[in-house]
Amino acid sequence: MPRSNRPRGARPADDESEIDLNRALYGSLRSETQRDGAWNVQPVSATSAAKTYICPGCRLDITPGTAHIVAWRADGLMGEADDIAARRHWHAHCWKIR
């Protein structure tokens, strides 16, 4: 009997596939604890980087097409909306050595 190449497992729901697509396009959000508190960190791929930013670590430009990190406080006192508004774009190396 010939083998079937049809997947046998359950198919993911639309919500799960949308989450997987966002994760593939924008990277996965993670939490990190540094000396100065908790941070939300999300990598940005080179294909998703469309604007120029200034890295707060080295004060150099992060040009479009450069993979980098976006970080914002996870434990801010003023609320989540203010924390997200204060997010900063970092070179991956600058974020590691800060």
BAFI-3210 file (N, C-alpha, C; in Angstrom, 3 decimals, decimal comma, padded with zeros to 6 digits):
// residues 98
n [1|2|3|4|5|6|7|8|9|10|11|12|13|14|15|16|17|18|19|20|21|22|23|24|25|26|27|28|29|30|31|32|33|34|35|36|37|38|39|40|41|42|43|44|45|46|47|48|49|50|51|52|53|54|55|56|57|58|59|60|61|62|63|64|65|66|67|68|69|70|71|72|73|74|75|76|77|78|79|80|81|82|83|84|85|86|87|88|89|90|91|92|93|94|95|96|97|98]
n.u [000,846|000,615|002,336|000,915|001,310|-000,053|-000,681|-001,363|-001,957|-003,731|-004,874|-003,565|-005,395|-006,807|-006,034|-003,720|-002,036|-001,773|-000,409|001,977|002,850|003,274|005,318|007,308|007,742|008,349|009,896|010,440|008,964|010,566|011,318|013,701|015,912|017,763|020,465|019,185|016,482|013,451|012,986|011,278|012,077|012,494|013,479|014,256|014,036|016,239|014,816|012,471|013,209|012,719|013,145|015,308|017,067|018,419|020,833|020,719|022,873|025,401|025,068|025,052|023,756|021,108|020,614|018,164|017,279|018,999|019,393|018,170|017,511|014,548|013,691|011,918|010,755|009,616|008,660|007,706|006,593|004,625|002,786|001,764|001,303|002,854|005,372|005,648|005,591|008,033|009,909|013,011|015,338|017,997|021,358|022,173|024,567|025,215|023,108|023,699|026,086|025,482]
n.v [-001,175|002,224|004,975|007,673|011,165|013,028|015,274|014,112|015,129|017,485|020,523|023,818|026,433|029,496|031,724|030,815|030,381|032,997|034,146|032,684|033,618|036,354|036,058|034,950|037,051|039,306|038,496|036,978|037,960|038,522|038,372|040,019|040,222|042,771|044,692|047,035|046,461|044,845|044,016|044,144|042,551|042,587|041,167|042,644|041,873|042,115|042,521|043,616|046,016|049,220|051,921|054,642|054,666|055,897|054,437|054,057|053,148|053,423|055,723|055,817|055,579|053,313|051,837|051,499|048,143|046,886|044,428|044,504|045,278|045,869|047,432|047,782|048,945|046,529|046,703|049,202|052,110|053,867|052,647|050,392|051,546|053,915|052,747|051,344|053,504|054,593|052,931|051,752|051,494|049,336|048,452|045,024|044,172|046,363|046,257|043,868|044,469|046,511]
n.w [000,000|-000,881|000,646|002,461|002,210|003,560|006,237|009,522|012,001|014,138|012,704|013,126|014,767|013,383|014,932|016,209|014,015|013,116|015,258|015,085|012,593|013,145|015,035|013,416|011,619|013,221|015,370|018,612|021,635|024,692|028,209|030,215|032,980|034,216|035,719|036,390|036,557|035,283|031,860|028,733|025,773|022,337|019,377|016,194|012,872|010,010|007,662|008,588|009,645|009,004|009,377|010,434|013,457|016,577|018,495|021,973|023,394|022,041|020,618|017,868|014,487|013,719|010,898|008,224|007,419|009,139|011,521|014,845|018,368|020,227|023,186|026,274|029,467|031,798|034,262|034,916|036,697|035,866|034,260|031,615|029,084|029,086|029,378|026,959|025,205|025,800|024,675|023,274|020,559|020,067|019,134|018,822|020,029|021,663|023,474|024,784|026,176|027,894]
ca.u [000,000|001,430|002,358|000,256|002,083|-000,995|-000,469|-002,391|-002,231|-004,729|-004,398|-003,663|-006,479|-006,375|-005,349|-002,378|-001,217|-001,476|000,650|003,205|003,281|003,842|006,594|008,277|008,053|008,839|010,691|009,673|009,103|011,044|011,592|015,058|016,173|019,074|020,799|018,265|015,093|012,956|012,822|010,740|013,042|011,986|014,380|013,700|014,835|016,731|013,769|011,426|013,769|012,460|013,445|016,584|016,967|019,697|021,045|021,071|024,117|026,589|024,647|025,214|022,522|020,707|020,086|017,168|017,877|019,908|018,721|018,456|016,674|013,688|013,554|011,164|010,621|008,527|008,248|007,566|005,599|003,608|001,848|002,256|001,256|004,036|006,549|005,729|005,941|009,441|010,776|014,191|015,943|019,401|022,149|022,177|025,794|025,115|022,186|024,379|027,158|025,026]
ca.v [000,000|003,432|005,830|008,963|012,289|013,959|015,391|013,439|015,871|018,559|021,761|024,926|027,389|030,730|032,580|030,282|030,620|034,429|034,363|032,146|034,515|037,535|035,666|034,780|038,344|040,325|037,934|036,603|038,835|037,823|039,236|039,897|040,969|043,407|045,345|048,131|046,026|043,916|044,612|043,379|042,648|041,977|041,358|043,118|041,314|043,091|042,807|044,413|047,305|050,112|053,309|054,909|054,949|056,157|053,496|054,780|052,626|053,969|056,971|055,719|055,252|051,968|052,135|050,539|046,888|046,369|043,721|045,140|044,922|046,901|047,131|048,711|048,497|045,604|046,948|050,643|052,561|054,723|051,848|049,739|052,463|054,775|051,916|051,086|054,772|054,878|051,858|052,216|050,558|049,132|047,434|043,814|044,164|047,407|045,764|042,827|044,979|047,645]
ca.w [000,000|-000,933|001,833|002,290|002,734|004,166|007,687|010,299|013,241|014,086|012,103|014,082|014,572|012,722|015,898|016,425|012,828|013,088|016,247|014,515|011,536|013,804|015,639|012,333|011,023|014,155|016,441|019,800|022,791|025,885|029,361|030,758|034,201|034,207|036,996|036,673|036,577|034,272|030,538|027,612|024,680|021,111|018,242|014,936|011,782|009,038|006,680|009,240|010,069|007,875|009,719|011,091|014,888|017,248|019,588|023,197|023,941|021,378|019,979|016,421|013,779|013,305|009,570|007,725|006,964|010,154|012,611|016,131|019,508|020,805|024,610|027,106|030,858|032,109|035,647|035,080|037,672|035,260|033,482|030,406|027,933|029,164|029,136|025,522|024,559|026,087|024,163|022,547|019,616|020,415|018,453|019,653|020,814|022,691|024,499|025,566|027,027|028,721]
c.u [000,891|001,281|001,690|001,110|001,198|-000,736|-001,645|-002,777|-003,304|-004,106|-004,517|-004,831|-005,932|-005,614|-003,919|-001,492|-000,866|-000,370|001,980|003,741|003,900|005,195|007,665|008,695|008,775|009,710|009,854|009,998|009,575|011,263|013,001|015,139|017,610|019,339|019,747|016,794|014,749|012,668|012,119|011,670|012,468|012,975|013,611|014,610|015,254|015,654|012,656|011,906|013,683|012,828|014,826|016,316|018,354|019,779|021,427|022,384|025,352|026,322|024,905|023,884|022,355|019,982|019,016|017,864|018,865|019,101|019,126|017,455|015,809|013,455|012,742|010,967|009,434|007,967|008,087|006,443|004,438|002,615|002,436|002,287|002,473|005,322|006,732|006,110|007,416|010,381|011,886|014,741|017,447|020,069|022,195|023,420|025,731|024,180|022,885|025,391|026,722|025,055]
c.v [001,238|004,268|007,162|010,060|013,337|014,045|014,802|014,193|016,923|019,807|022,885|025,841|028,654|031,637|032,115|030,540|032,103|034,757|033,855|033,043|035,781|037,211|035,511|036,127|039,279|039,778|037,660|037,549|038,012|038,841|038,959|040,719|041,460|044,013|046,365|047,737|045,066|044,659|043,630|043,628|041,916|042,232|041,824|042,591|042,414|043,459|043,663|045,796|048,293|051,569|053,418|055,276|055,277|055,229|054,274|054,297|053,292|055,297|056,995|055,329|053,745|052,191|051,125|049,299|046,294|045,696|044,365|044,676|046,126|046,500|048,213|048,087|047,558|045,876|048,440|051,005|053,312|053,954|051,360|050,681|053,395|053,997|051,656|052,360|055,109|053,792|052,448|051,094|050,528|048,226|046,219|043,771|045,190|046,962|044,727|043,398|046,108|047,339]
c.w [000,000|000,340|001,515|002,917|003,394|005,665|008,456|011,563|013,037|013,478|013,110|013,741|013,927|013,663|016,114|015,216|012,691|014,081|015,711|013,403|012,125|014,424|014,574|011,742|011,981|015,278|017,670|020,955|023,969|026,993|029,854|032,030|034,155|035,584|037,391|036,582|035,459|032,970|029,609|026,439|023,481|019,990|017,009|013,831|010,818|008,026|007,271|009,649|008,907|008,147|010,331|012,544|015,411|018,440|020,848|023,822|023,363|020,672|018,475|015,782|013,621|011,985|009,160|007,166|007,944|011,257|013,936|017,184|019,873|022,256|025,305|028,472|031,014|033,492|035,938|036,034|037,043|034,393|032,176|029,205|027,930|028,905|027,644|024,771|024,745|025,558|023,313|021,674|019,875|019,381|019,382|020,549|021,955|023,818|025,379|026,552|027,947|030,179]
res [m|p|r|s|n|r|p|r|g|a|r|p|a|d|d|e|s|e|i|d|l|n|r|a|l|y|g|s|l|r|s|e|t|q|r|d|g|a|w|n|v|q|p|v|s|a|t|s|a|a|k|t|y|i|c|p|g|c|r|l|d|i|t|p|g|t|a|h|i|v|a|w|r|a|d|g|l|m|g|e|a|d|d|i|a|a|r|r|h|w|h|a|h|c|w|k|i|r]
***
